[in-house]
Amino acid sequence: MRRALRLARRAEGEVGHYPLVGALVVKAGRVAGQGYFQLPGEPHAEVKAIAAAGTKARGATLVLNLEPCCHWGRTPPCTDTVIRAGIRRVVAGMTDPNPKVAGNGFRRLRQAGLEVVTPVLEPECRRLNEVFVKFITTRLPFVVLKVGATLDGKIATRAGESRWITGAAARREVHRLRAKADAVMVGAATVMRDDPELTARLGKKVRHPRPVVVDEALRISPRSRFLRPCPRKGKPIVATTRRAGPKRIRAFAAAGAEVLVLPQDRQGRVDVRAMMRALGEREIASVLLEGGAELNASMVAAGLVDKVIVFVAPKLLGGWKSRPMIGGQGPARLRKALPLSGLSARRVGEDLMLTAYVGARLAVPLPKKA
Ligand SMILES: NC(=O)c1ccc[n+]([C@@H]2O[C@H](COP(=O)([O-])OP(=O)(O)OC[C@H]3O[C@@H](n4cnc5c(N)ncnc54)[C@H](OP(=O)(O)O)[C@@H]3O)[C@@H](O)[C@H]2O)c1
């Protein structure tokens, strides 16, 4: 199963709202064929593994991290291929949360007389597909809030300076996170202050994520760097409201952006819930939320953040006026603090990378050997 997970991971950043799946056909203790799901529209992992195994698939065991599908999508049901190939035993990491499958694949295999062993390494399997699990069950993107902060939790000085709080290794890690995401989101003030490119600069060819900039009145410039042409997973998105006016909206459309004119929240800003639904409709399954403090606050308050990654630099900034990770009012009561779970830490260069999940409901349990 670990090998299947490793295979599946090869397509990270490429599958969008589809799952990452790796599969192996095992015969007499040897791998007779393997495959992973690479690109939407292509054959599924198990179909590739069975094809690679050829006649050796008869009587063999199929190991894969996700329940085989039993419905017609872009490709025929995989369960039929598995049964036809003469596979005797299926070892599957987890049930497919897609309501069209949800255990029906296993049922179909058992009805056909195959042995089904499941779940296996379920926490690892769920974690690998945390984006898919969220998207297929809610049609909303999985949101990772990413912050670069000082040890006292500040993301910018009182003058708004934030480049660079963390070191080169942490910044490289951020580019890796960007390469995996379908979209990277920032607030208007961050664009006006820093004019970020919002690309994944890894020194190799990647499709960059779609930038999403949240600006209810379109105060940012249509010449901002995130609008410059480059190979992206789709057009840059500007999320705004009627407050922007038709002339500004036209200017951004002419600059190559998809302009989403969305409802306003109570403060007249972009309604972030409506924004996330609109991104979901565009099949954006994962969003890396990169601040600033105000947008982070709106997204957290609306319950739209699933995972938090904080790069902590060994520096202190202090000051009431330097920017915190999350702005807004904050609750008066400690019991209103947002609980996180599955906290883990890793050293990245001179900084620490802290990862945690929001709440218990959406949390993917930590694997035993984290
Ligand atoms: N260290 C880090 O990881 C990091 C990351 C990003 C940014 N930063 C720093 O953070 C600072 C910018 O942060 P910031 O808090 O001032 O601004 P921000 O979150 O980048 O942008 C906030 C602005 O976005 C617009 N907006 C529209 N709808 C919104 C909604 N529903 N909720 C929140 N905002 C909405 C508003 O524009 P209007 O003003 O037009 O109302 C609001 O003022 C900069 O200094 C930047 O360098 C640091």
The ligand as a MOL file (V3000), in Angstrom:
LIG
                    3D

  0  0  0     0  0            999 V3000
M  V30 BEGIN CTAB
M  V30 COUNTS 48 52 0 0 0
M  V30 BEGIN ATOM
M  V30 1 N 4.0530 37.0550 5.8020 0
M  V30 2 C 3.0890 36.6180 5.0560 0
M  V30 3 O 2.8630 35.4050 4.9410 0
M  V30 4 C 2.2220 37.5900 4.3190 0
M  V30 5 C 1.3460 37.0970 3.3410 0
M  V30 6 C 0.5250 37.9870 2.6810 0
M  V30 7 C 0.5700 39.3270 3.0050 0
M  V30 8 N 1.4390 39.7830 3.9380 0 CHG=1
M  V30 9 C 1.4470 41.1930 4.2720 0
M  V30 10 O 0.1740 41.5360 4.7720 0
M  V30 11 C -0.1270 42.8680 4.4220 0
M  V30 12 C -1.4730 42.9350 3.7240 0
M  V30 13 O -2.4610 42.3840 4.5380 0
M  V30 14 P -3.8190 43.1340 4.8380 0
M  V30 15 O -4.4460 42.4510 5.9800 0
M  V30 16 O -3.5600 44.5800 4.9390 0 CHG=-1
M  V30 17 O -4.7010 42.9640 3.5310 0
M  V30 18 P -5.1850 41.7500 2.5980 0
M  V30 19 O -5.8380 40.6890 3.4080 0
M  V30 20 O -4.1140 41.3820 1.6530 0
M  V30 21 O -6.2990 42.4820 1.7290 0
M  V30 22 C -7.4450 42.9310 2.3840 0
M  V30 23 C -8.3010 43.7000 1.3880 0
M  V30 24 O -8.9300 42.8080 0.4850 0
M  V30 25 C -10.1720 43.3290 0.1450 0
M  V30 26 N -11.2820 42.4140 0.4160 0
M  V30 27 C -12.3520 42.2250 -0.3620 0
M  V30 28 N -13.2060 41.3710 0.1630 0
M  V30 29 C -12.6780 40.9910 1.3480 0
M  V30 30 C -13.1510 40.1280 2.3660 0
M  V30 31 N -14.3160 39.4620 2.2910 0
M  V30 32 N -12.3690 40.0000 3.4710 0
M  V30 33 C -11.1750 40.6280 3.5620 0
M  V30 34 N -10.7150 41.4680 2.6300 0
M  V30 35 C -11.4640 41.6550 1.5260 0
M  V30 36 C -10.3840 44.5680 0.9620 0
M  V30 37 O -10.0510 45.6400 0.0970 0
M  V30 38 P -10.4580 47.1480 0.3830 0
M  V30 39 O -9.3100 47.6930 1.1440 0
M  V30 40 O -10.6350 47.7030 -0.9850 0
M  V30 41 O -11.6950 47.1220 1.2210 0
M  V30 42 C -9.3900 44.4370 2.0830 0
M  V30 43 O -8.9200 45.6540 2.5760 0
M  V30 44 C 0.9870 43.3480 3.5370 0
M  V30 45 O 1.8700 44.1100 4.3110 0
M  V30 46 C 1.6620 42.0780 3.0930 0
M  V30 47 O 3.0400 42.2890 2.8340 0
M  V30 48 C 2.2580 38.9520 4.6030 0
M  V30 END ATOM
M  V30 BEGIN BOND
M  V30 1 1 1 2
M  V30 2 2 2 3
M  V30 3 1 2 4
M  V30 4 1 4 5
M  V30 5 2 4 48
M  V30 6 2 5 6
M  V30 7 1 6 7
M  V30 8 2 7 8
M  V30 9 1 8 9
M  V30 10 1 8 48
M  V30 11 1 9 10
M  V30 12 1 9 46
M  V30 13 1 10 11
M  V30 14 1 11 12
M  V30 15 1 11 44
M  V30 16 1 12 13
M  V30 17 1 13 14
M  V30 18 2 14 15
M  V30 19 1 14 16
M  V30 20 1 14 17
M  V30 21 1 17 18
M  V30 22 2 18 19
M  V30 23 1 18 20
M  V30 24 1 18 21
M  V30 25 1 21 22
M  V30 26 1 22 23
M  V30 27 1 23 24
M  V30 28 1 23 42
M  V30 29 1 24 25
M  V30 30 1 25 26
M  V30 31 1 25 36
M  V30 32 1 26 27
M  V30 33 1 26 35
M  V30 34 2 27 28
M  V30 35 1 28 29
M  V30 36 1 29 30
M  V30 37 2 29 35
M  V30 38 1 30 31
M  V30 39 2 30 32
M  V30 40 1 32 33
M  V30 41 2 33 34
M  V30 42 1 34 35
M  V30 43 1 36 37
M  V30 44 1 36 42
M  V30 45 1 37 38
M  V30 46 2 38 39
M  V30 47 1 38 40
M  V30 48 1 38 41
M  V30 49 1 42 43
M  V30 50 1 44 45
M  V30 51 1 44 46
M  V30 52 1 46 47
M  V30 END BOND
M  V30 END CTAB
M  END
